[in-house]
Amino acid sequence: QVQVVESGGGLVQPGGSLRLSCAASGSIFSIYAMGWYRQAPGKQRELVARIISGGITNYADSVKGRFTISRDNAKKTVYLQMNSLRPEDTAVYYCNVDQGLGAPLWGQGTQVTVSS
């Protein structure tokens, strides 16, 4: 059975930092890409950051320069370092695992709230 588990969300003040982690486990042969998406109330889920094999990354314009995605291939883990957080970053953050074939895998989501 495959599992994708996120951790690291929480409440932080504007300007603060959080680090999200996502670990994939189970019957996963290989991982092409791992990424983070977020969904705020009343809005569609959107890509935050993604990293593919070889380390190529892409970011949403709204987080460039503030967020950094990284990956540990051996641990099948992806991280999202979020700095200079803003209230508009408040959302449920979801981890996405793309094996290159078939439907991507999703975690259950972790809440990030930026508020004073």
FENNORDA-V204027 format. One record per run of one state. SS is the DSSP state (H for helix, E for strand, C for the rest). FROM is the first residue (numbers start at 1). LEN is the number of residues. Records with the same first field share a line. If there is no record, write none. Layout:
# FENNORDA-V204027
SS->FROM-LEN, FROM-LEN
This chain:
# FENNORDA-V204027
C->1-2, 8-2, 13-5, 26-7, 40-6, 53-4, 60-1, 64-3, 73-4, 83-4, 90-1, 99-6, 107-3, 115-2
E->3-5, 10-3, 18-8, 33-7, 46-7, 57-3, 67-6, 77-6, 91-8, 105-2, 110-5
H->61-3, 87-3
